[in-house]
């Protein structure tokens, strides 16, 4: 039997042990969008909370950004490429026939790793963390790389105000390995397929469409119970949290959800201010920012909340490495 997964101990816990990101250098500012649509800069910021969005160039493909973020996460973790048993990639914006996880494995030199792509849209990172953590817990893998990479600007009609002021590009990754059972809590996940048309792709031209006000109403009413359920499943209360890291869909939504959770001592991630809504990548990008800014410390508890197209959602409590 090949691979290193057989060295894992069945039934152990799982923990995050490293982070990495890829942020394109090109920025799309509110000033530029304001000129395009005849809107004031303050009008755009008041509706999104965003000041800039990252825009990937042609060579910055979904799989290239994923590989960059994964490489940084592996370096941060101290794990060697030959020790990686599983790669789980989350994306809703890739158009390559070859899987993102396959490309990441090749770039890392993780020649014996299992590979899995999934699409849970903006909840994708949380889904991927749950899948990888469960694989580590049961002994199918000892070390797993989780990466979320999105080129959302490629799905946006530049003449559509509603989506042009929201979406950006980027990638974030984490390495998961054996650890205490409480280091990655049980996931709370689900979907409401009946509302899926609120965020959809046009049949004719493949542009992303979104019913912004309806999505806003859904998110602020449906997501805080999901977040509280994740806390309960992890055996913690909102007061125990050092950070709340919601998907950066729109900072008006982020603020309402954070307020309703009641984690009064927690820092709330607002990475979308400079990166925009990067779908599945927004949570790992935000986590990396909080850690880099020393807004959170090793051992702190963070609540991750992903939600979006599908309409899908997921939340879990994790311990910061």
Beta strands, then each sheet from edge to edge (+ up, - down):
strand 1: 13-22
strand 2: 27-29
strand 3: 52-54
strand 4: 84-90
strand 5: 114-118
strand 6: 143-151
strand 7: 169-179
strand 8: 188-191
strand 9: 199-201
strand 10: 208-210
strand 11: 243-246
strand 12: 267-268
strand 13: 301-308
strand 14: 312-319
sheet 1: 1+ 7- 6+ 4+ 5+
sheet 2: 2+ 3-
sheet 3: 8+ 14- 13+ 11+ 12+
sheet 4: 9+ 10-
end
